[in-house]
Each structure stands twice: as structure tokens, then as C-alpha cells.
């Protein structure tokens, strides 16, 4: 790749987190743990309040707004700090549009926190000082009005604040701040020559007229994926009756689905309003995204193989099931599933990262292993061979395990006369098979379309759907099809 590149006015240098190289690992781990805690605690609180009808009171609904705003504020700042923490300050770049969006979101989060807290104070005042009139004053309609008014007023105020900065001409490119805020949007330039590993990413290929619809649709799907999968994990964690191997393995799938969707969708959303020529990604970030995308796919297969093994023992060896599938065995198998996938994908991405680069354009919606080695002008036969063999090998192995276990399960079900047990076995197995078929078809279609260059647009769409459709459907399939989970959900929603 060229060492020097003349960029337009829309690529800025961002200071980021000012830590020494020796402290970067500790800073990354600490920030990541804090971010995971923020997201899990706040999303968990929202899910809990939403599901518990006894908590559908003004005070708790206001808590939901605080939690949503806190998750939004953390997501505005922390992911970019994490993405840049291992890079020297001179190589941390951000698009001007992304910078303006981050500045808007940062100010909007802070202002929303103040206004929601004011409404919470008003709610407490009415509840304590005017208790007899509380129910008449703080109706659901009144709470909704107060919140909408607060958010709309803030939206207008922050739009004006950032708009006053965006309208200015620019003469600088360096921002001495960890994040983008309105006070430093005027600190940018028109042209600059820099040394960097900056790649141009195709992103989501939609027309400007369709960008709003694509953004809204993807955002709604992403929110649904996160809420449904995190909600399923929270439900299984909180309900002791669901602390069984099968449900604990469901947690692995839900965590992996949320991880896979978060690998691809947020980046697509961030770039959807930019023309393809202005969508940039650092090479290091591209390599991380490629690793995470493949890691999600590989882990999906390994976890589903373990789930097939669990169903085999539960149905074919019921008397020994408790002795075989102990908590220690479940933890060991789950760890093995993640570690095997991690090692396989790490080797695959490392084979691509070692190559020299002579290109800077990625003709794909997001970074994957093929995108990485196609940047090189070297012989990439080893990369093709390893990538194809691991993908086909993983799919063939999982297909073999699932076929063998379910053939054995079918034989056992046909040979015994207990219809009730057979129905229960069929119910849990149907859910698992449905999830596996969706995953297998999604992966197979991508591999098949790679063989037909003229179908490149269809392949790009299929690769996005691989990280959207299975994560969106898995939690729904398990939540609605498995009787024990469905009953718990209905109990929570119907509880007085």
C-alpha cells in the first residue's frame, strides 16, 4: 500500500486516549470491562422493567430512559476509544461526518441525562408531597409527554449547537481531545498529506434515496437482536429452573449472536449516509473486524455441535444424562467451542495480515479474510486454500455431527412407545435443527456465490444477512419453540 496518501478534507486526526504503549493493554481491558458492564446492566434493567408488569410505574419507566441514555452515551465514546487505543496518536483518524455525529451524540447524552433527572425529581416531588394526587398527575400519558418534550427540546438545542460549528470553514486537521465535541469541530483542515494505513471500505451499497430506509431498518433489526438475545441470557440467568445444560448452551448462542451482529451492523450504520469514496477504515480495525466476523461464524458451528451432543445424551442416554452433562462438562465444552474457533480463525487472519499490501480499496460491505488478502499483490494460494478448507471443514464437521446425532435420536424415538417423551424430544430438537439449517444455508450460499464473480452484489448481500438473519431468528426460535422458556416469558408478562 502507498505510504503517503493525499486525503480530502473529511479525514481528521483524533488524539484519542492518551496512554503509554505499556499501559495500552491494561487501559483496553479496563475500558472493555466497563463498557460490557454498562451495556449488560443498563440493557438488563430495561428488559427487567419491561417484562415485570409490577414495575410499570412512572418512576421505573423514567429509570428505563436513564438506562437507555447511559447505554447510548457509553456507545458514543467507548467503542472508538477501544478501537484506537493500540494506535499511536498520529495514526488515529476519523471522518468529518463521523466526528460531527459523535459530537452531537456526546452532547445529546449529557443534556438528556440532566433533563431526565429533572423529570425524576418532579416525579419524586409529586409522589411524596402530593401522594393522593400522584396517580392522577403522573399518568402514563403525562410521563410520555414529559419525556418526549424533554428529548425533542434537547434534540433541537444540540442540533443548533453542532450546526453552528459545522457551518464553519476548516483550516486544521488535528483534534486534541479523546472524542469529538462541538468546541473542536472548528479545529480541522481542508487538505493534508499523511502517512497512514487507511483503507477505503465499500460499506452498504444503497442509493442516497434509500439510505434513510436502510438505516432505520438495520437499526431496528440491530436493536431487536440485542434486546432479544440479551433478554434471553438475562431470563436464563435469573430463573433457577432454567439452569440446565440445554439452556446454558442457549446462552452461548445468544452471546455469540449479539457479538456477531455488533461486529458488522454498527459500522454499516455509521457509514450508510456517506458516499463510498468517503468511507474509511484503518487497516488494524479492518483486521479486527475480519477476525470477529469469522470468529462469530466459526463459534456458531462449534456451539451447535455441542448442543447436538447435549440433545443426544438427553434423549438417547437419559439415565446417565445428569452424570455426563454436569456443570463442569458444560463449562469445559463451551470453553472448547470458543477456543477451537478462536485458534482456527486467528491462524487464518494471521496468514492474511502477514502479506504486504499494494491496494487500499475493499470491495465488500465489511472487512473479512478475503478482503484482507485481496489487498496484497503476492501469491495468496495458501490463504485461499486455508480459508476454503477451514470453512468447508467446519461446515462438514458440524453437518456430520448433527446428522449422526439426530439419526440416532430418530432411531431411539421410533423404537420407544412413550409419546409424551417423543413430543418433548421433537420440540427441543426442532428448534435446534431450525437454527442449524438457517446457519448452514447462510454460510453455504456465501461460499457458493464466491465461485461466481458476476454475482458479487448478491454475495455481498448474503454476507450481511449471515450476520443479521441467524442472530435475529435464533432467540425467537428458542424463546417461542422451547416450552419451558415460552412459559417463563408468558408468566413474566402476565404477572400482576
C-alpha positions in Angstrom: 0.0 0.0 0.0 1.2 3.5 -0.6 2.9 5.1 2.4 1.8 8.6 1.5 -1.7 9.5 0.6 -3.3 12.8 -0.1 -6.7 12.8 1.6 -9.7 15.2 1.2 -11.0 17.5 3.9 -13.1 14.8 5.5 -10.4 12.7 7.3 -9.3 14.1 10.6 -6.6 13.1 13.1 -8.1 12.4 16.6 -6.0 12.4 19.8 -7.9 9.5 21.4 -7.0 8.0 24.8 -3.6 9.4 25.9 -1.9 6.4 27.4 1.6 5.0 27.0 2.2 1.9 24.9 3.0 -0.1 28.1 -0.4 0.9 29.6 -2.5 0.3 26.5 -3.4 -3.3 27.2 -4.5 -2.5 30.7 -6.5 0.5 29.5 -8.1 -1.6 26.8 -9.1 -4.4 29.2 -10.4 -2.0 31.8 -12.4 0.1 29.3 -13.8 -3.1 27.7 -14.9 -4.5 31.0 -16.5 -1.2 32.0 -18.3 -1.0 28.6 -19.6 -4.6 28.9 -20.8 -3.9 32.4 -22.6 -0.7 31.3 -24.3 -2.4 28.4 -25.3 -5.5 30.3 -26.5 -3.7 33.5 -28.5 -1.0 31.6 -30.0 -3.3 28.9 -30.7 -5.8 31.7 -32.5 -3.2 33.7 -34.6 -2.1 30.7 -35.5 -5.7 29.9 -36.4 -6.5 33.6 -38.7 -3.4 33.9 -40.3 -4.1 30.5 -41.0 -7.7 31.4 -42.2 -7.2 35.0 -45.7 -5.7 35.0 -45.4 -4.7 38.7 -42.6 -2.3 37.7 -44.7 -0.5 35.1 -44.9 2.7 37.2 -43.7 6.2 36.3 -40.5 6.0 38.4 -39.3 2.8 36.8 -40.2 3.9 33.3 -38.1 7.0 33.9 -35.3 4.7 35.1 -35.6 3.0 31.6 -34.9 6.3 29.9 -31.9 6.8 32.1 -30.6 3.4 31.2 -31.2 3.8 27.5 -29.4 7.2 27.6 -26.5 5.8 29.6 -26.0 2.9 27.1 -26.3 5.3 24.2 -23.7 7.7 25.8 -21.2 4.9 26.5 -21.6 3.6 23.0 -20.9 7.1 21.6 -17.5 7.2 23.1 -16.0 4.0 24.4 -16.0 1.8 21.2 -13.9 4.3 19.3 -11.5 4.7 22.2 -11.1 0.9 22.3 -10.6 0.8 18.5 -7.8 3.4 18.7 -6.1 2.6 22.0 -3.3 0.5 20.4 -2.6 3.0 17.7 -0.2 6.0 18.1 -2.0 9.3 18.2 -0.5 10.3 14.8 -2.4 7.4 13.2 -5.9 7.8 14.7 -8.3 9.1 12.1 -12.0 9.9 11.9 -14.2 11.1 9.1 -15.6 14.6 9.5 -19.2 13.4 9.3 -18.4 10.7 11.9 -16.8 13.4 14.1 -19.9 15.7 13.8 -22.2 12.7 14.6 -20.1 11.8 17.7 -20.1 15.4 18.9 -23.8 15.6 18.5 -24.4 12.3 20.4 -22.0 13.2 23.2 -23.7 16.5 23.9 -27.2 14.9 23.4 -26.4 12.2 26.0 -25.1 14.7 28.6 -28.1 17.0 28.1 -30.6 14.2 28.2 -29.2 12.9 31.5 -29.9 16.3 33.1 -33.4 16.6 31.7 -34.5 13.1 32.6 -33.1 13.6 36.1 -35.2 16.8 36.4 -38.3 14.8 35.5 -37.3 12.1 38.0 -37.1 14.8 40.7 -40.5 16.1 39.7 -41.9 12.6 39.9 -40.5 12.1 43.4 -41.9 15.5 44.5 -45.4 14.6 43.4 -45.1 11.1 44.9 -44.0 12.4 48.3 -45.6 15.8 48.6 -48.9 15.1 46.8 -49.4 11.4 47.3 -53.2 11.5 46.9 -52.9 13.2 43.5 -50.0 11.2 42.3 -51.9 8.7 40.3 -54.0 11.4 38.6 -50.9 13.6 37.8 -48.3 11.1 36.8 -50.3 9.0 34.3 -48.6 7.1 31.6 -49.7 9.8 29.2 -48.1 12.5 31.3 -44.8 10.6 31.7 -44.7 10.1 27.9 -45.4 13.8 27.3 -42.7 14.9 29.7 -40.1 12.6 28.2 -41.0 13.4 24.6 -40.9 17.1 25.3 -37.5 16.8 27.0 -35.9 14.8 24.2 -37.3 17.0 21.5 -36.2 20.2 23.1 -32.7 18.8 23.6 -32.6 17.5 20.0 -33.3 21.0 18.7 -30.8 22.6 21.1 -27.9 20.2 20.3 -28.6 20.3 16.6 -28.3 24.1 16.7 -25.1 23.8 18.9 -23.4 21.4 16.5 -24.8 23.1 13.4 -23.1 26.4 14.4 -19.8 24.6 14.4 -20.4 22.5 11.2 -21.2 25.6 9.2 -17.6 27.0 9.7 -14.9 26.6 7.1 -12.0 24.4 8.2 -8.2 25.0 8.3 -6.9 22.4 10.8 -7.0 18.6 11.0 -5.8 17.7 14.5 -8.2 17.4 17.4 -6.5 17.5 20.9 -9.3 15.6 22.6 -10.2 11.9 23.2 -13.5 12.4 21.4 -15.3 14.8 19.1 -17.2 17.7 20.8 -18.7 20.8 19.3 -15.9 23.0 20.6 -13.3 21.3 18.5 -15.2 20.8 15.3 -13.7 24.0 14.0 -10.2 22.6 14.5 -9.9 20.9 11.2 -8.4 21.3 7.8 -9.0 21.3 4.1 -6.2 19.1 2.8 -3.3 17.2 4.3 -0.7 14.7 3.2 -0.1 12.0 5.8 1.4 8.5 6.3 -1.2 6.0 7.3 -2.7 2.6 6.7 -6.1 3.9 5.8 -8.4 1.8 3.6 -11.5 2.7 1.6 -14.4 0.5 2.5 -17.4 -0.1 0.2 -19.9 -0.4 3.1 -23.6 -0.8 2.4 -24.3 -0.3 -1.3 -27.6 1.7 -1.3 -28.7 4.8 -3.2 -28.9 8.1 -1.3 -32.7 8.0 -1.6 -32.8 4.6 0.1 -30.2 5.4 2.8 -32.7 6.6 5.4 -34.9 3.5 5.0 -31.8 1.2 5.1 -30.6 2.9 8.2 -33.9 2.7 10.1 -34.4 -1.0 9.0 -30.9 -2.0 10.1 -31.1 -0.1 13.3 -34.4 -1.7 14.2 -33.0 -5.2 13.4 -29.9 -4.5 15.5 -32.0 -3.3 18.5 -34.2 -6.4 18.2 -31.2 -8.7 18.0 -29.6 -7.1 21.1 -32.8 -7.0 23.2 -33.9 -10.5 22.3 -30.6 -12.2 22.8 -29.6 -10.2 25.9 -33.1 -10.7 27.3 -32.8 -14.5 26.8 -29.5 -14.5 28.6 -30.9 -12.4 31.5 -34.0 -14.6 31.7 -32.0 -17.9 31.8 -29.6 -16.3 34.4 -32.4 -15.1 36.7 -34.6 -18.2 36.5 -33.0 -21.0 38.5 -35.4 -23.5 37.0 -33.6 -22.9 33.6 -30.1 -23.5 35.0 -29.9 -26.7 33.0 -27.2 -27.7 30.3 -29.5 -27.1 27.3 -30.5 -23.6 28.4 -26.9 -22.7 29.5 -25.8 -23.7 26.0 -28.5 -21.4 24.6 -26.7 -18.6 26.4 -23.6 -19.3 24.4 -25.6 -18.9 21.2 -27.2 -15.7 22.3 -23.9 -14.1 23.4 -22.3 -15.2 20.1 -25.3 -13.8 18.1 -25.1 -10.4 19.9 -21.3 -10.4 19.3 -21.7 -11.2 15.6 -24.3 -8.6 14.9 -22.2 -6.0 16.8 -19.2 -6.8 14.6 -20.9 -5.7 11.4 -24.1 -3.7 11.9 -22.8 -0.6 13.8 -20.1 0.0 11.2 -22.7 -0.3 8.4 -25.0 2.2 10.2 -22.1 4.6 10.8 -21.2 4.7 7.1 -24.6 4.4 5.4 -25.1 8.2 4.8 -21.5 8.6 3.4 -20.6 8.1 -0.3 -18.4 5.1 -0.8 -15.4 7.3 -1.6 -15.5 8.7 1.9 -15.9 5.5 3.9 -12.5 4.8 5.6 -11.3 2.2 8.0 -7.9 1.7 9.5 -6.1 -1.5 8.5 -5.8 -2.6 12.1 -9.5 -2.1 12.7 -10.2 -3.9 9.4 -8.2 -6.9 10.6 -10.0 -6.9 13.9 -13.4 -6.8 12.2 -12.4 -9.6 9.8 -11.3 -11.8 12.8 -14.5 -11.1 14.7 -16.8 -11.8 11.7 -15.2 -15.2 11.1 -15.0 -15.9 14.8 -18.7 -15.4 15.1 -19.4 -17.8 12.2 -17.0 -20.5 13.5 -18.3 -20.3 17.0 -21.9 -20.7 15.8 -20.9 -24.1 14.3 -18.9 -25.3 17.3 -21.6 -24.3 19.8 -24.3 -26.0 17.7 -22.3 -29.2 17.6 -22.1 -29.2 21.5 -25.9 -28.6 21.6 -26.4 -31.6 19.3 -24.2 -33.7 21.7 -26.3 -32.5 24.6 -29.6 -33.5 22.9 -28.2 -36.9 22.0 -27.3 -37.6 25.7 -30.6 -36.2 26.9 -32.8 -38.4 24.6 -30.6 -41.5 23.9 -29.0 -41.8 27.4 -31.5 -40.2 29.8 -30.5 -42.2 32.8 -26.8 -41.1 32.5 -27.6 -37.6 31.3 -27.1 -35.9 34.7 -23.8 -37.7 35.3 -22.5 -36.9 31.8 -23.7 -33.3 31.3 -22.5 -31.8 34.7 -22.0 -28.1 35.1 -18.2 -28.7 34.8 -18.7 -30.6 31.5 -20.9 -27.8 30.1 -18.3 -25.2 31.0 -15.5 -27.4 29.5 -17.4 -28.0 26.3 -18.4 -24.3 26.0 -14.8 -23.2 26.5 -13.6 -25.7 24.0 -16.1 -24.5 21.4 -14.9 -20.9 21.7 -11.1 -21.8 21.9 -11.1 -24.1 18.9 -12.9 -21.4 16.8 -10.5 -18.7 18.2 -7.4 -20.6 17.2 -8.6 -21.6 13.7 -9.7 -18.0 12.9 -6.6 -16.5 14.4 -4.3 -18.6 12.1 -6.5 -17.7 9.1 -6.4 -13.9 9.7 -2.7 -14.0 10.6 -1.9 -15.6 7.2 -3.5 -12.6 5.6 -2.1 -9.9 7.9 1.5 -11.1 7.2 1.2 -10.2 3.5 2.5 -6.9 2.1 -0.2 -4.6 0.6 -0.5 -2.8 -2.7 -4.1 -1.8 -2.7 -6.3 0.2 -0.4 -9.9 -0.4 -1.6 -12.1 -3.1 -0.1 -14.9 -4.0 -2.4 -17.1 -5.5 0.3 -19.7 -4.2 2.8 -17.3 -5.0 5.7 -13.9 -6.5 6.3 -13.4 -10.2 6.1 -10.5 -12.5 5.4 -10.9 -12.4 1.6 -10.9 -8.6 1.8 -7.6 -8.6 3.7 -5.6 -10.9 1.4 -7.0 -9.3 -1.8 -5.2 -6.1 -0.7 -1.9 -7.9 -1.5 -0.2 -8.4 -4.8 1.6 -11.5 -3.5 0.7 -15.2 -4.1 -2.3 -15.8 -1.9 -2.8 -19.5 -2.8 -2.2 -20.5 0.8 -4.8 -18.1 2.0 -7.4 -19.4 -0.5 -6.6 -23.0 0.5 -6.6 -22.5 4.2 -9.7 -20.2 4.2 -11.7 -22.6 1.9 -10.6 -25.7 3.7 -11.4 -24.3 7.2 -14.8 -23.1 6.1 -15.8 -26.3 4.3 -14.2 -28.4 7.0 -16.1 -26.6 9.8 -19.4 -26.9 7.9 -18.7 -30.6 7.0 -17.8 -31.5 10.6 -20.8 -29.8 12.1 -23.1 -31.3 9.5 -21.6 -34.8 10.2 -22.1 -34.4 14.0 -25.6 -33.1 13.7 -26.6 -35.8 11.1 -25.2 -38.6 13.2 -26.7 -37.4 16.5 -30.1 -36.8 15.0 -30.2 -40.0 13.1 -29.5 -41.8 16.4 -32.2 -39.7 18.1 -34.7 -40.6 15.4 -34.0 -44.3 15.8 -34.5 -44.1 19.6 -37.7 -42.1 19.3 -39.1 -44.6 16.7 -38.2 -47.5 18.9 -39.9 -46.4 22.1 -43.6 -46.1 22.7 -43.7 -43.1 25.1 -45.5 -40.4 23.0 -45.1 -37.7 25.6 -41.3 -38.1 25.8 -41.1 -38.2 22.0 -43.1 -35.0 21.7 -40.8 -33.2 24.1 -37.7 -34.5 22.3 -39.1 -33.4 19.0 -39.9 -30.0 20.3 -36.4 -29.2 21.5 -34.7 -30.9 18.5 -36.9 -29.0 16.1 -35.6 -25.7 17.5 -32.0 -26.8 17.3 -32.4 -28.1 13.8 -34.1 -24.9 12.6 -31.3 -22.8 13.9 -28.7 -25.1 12.4 -30.4 -25.2 8.9 -30.5 -21.4 8.8 -26.9 -21.1 9.7 -25.8 -23.8 7.3 -27.7 -22.4 4.4 -26.4 -18.8 5.1 -22.8 -20.0 5.1 -23.2 -22.3 2.1 -24.8 -19.6 0.0 -21.9 -17.2 0.6 -19.3 -19.9 -0.3 -21.3 -20.8 -3.4 -21.6 -17.2 -4.6 -17.8 -16.7 -4.2 -17.5 -19.1 -7.2 -19.5 -16.7 -9.4 -17.8 -13.3 -9.7 -20.8 -12.0 -11.7 -23.0 -12.4 -8.6 -20.8 -10.2 -6.4 -23.7 -8.0 -5.3 -25.8 -11.0 -4.3 -22.8 -12.4 -2.4 -22.3 -9.1 -0.5 -26.0 -9.1 0.5 -25.7 -12.7 1.6 -22.7 -11.9 3.7 -24.6 -9.1 5.5 -27.6 -11.4 6.0 -25.4 -14.0 7.6 -24.7 -11.6 10.5 -28.3 -10.4 10.6 -30.8 -13.2 9.9 -29.5 -16.0 12.2 -28.9 -13.7 15.2 -32.4 -12.2 14.7 -34.2 -15.6 14.4 -32.3 -17.7 16.9 -33.6 -16.1 20.1 -37.1 -16.0 18.7 -37.0 -19.7 17.7 -35.7 -20.8 21.1 -38.0 -18.4 23.0 -41.2 -19.4 21.3 -40.5 -23.1 20.5 -39.0 -24.3 23.8 -41.9 -24.8 26.2 -40.0 -24.1 29.4 -38.7 -20.7 28.1 -42.0 -19.8 26.5 -43.9 -20.5 29.8 -41.4 -18.3 31.7 -41.8 -15.4 29.3 -45.7 -15.7 29.5 -45.5 -15.9 33.3 -43.4 -12.7 33.4 -45.7 -10.8 31.0 -48.9 -12.0 32.8 -47.6 -11.5 36.3 -49.6 -8.9 38.3 
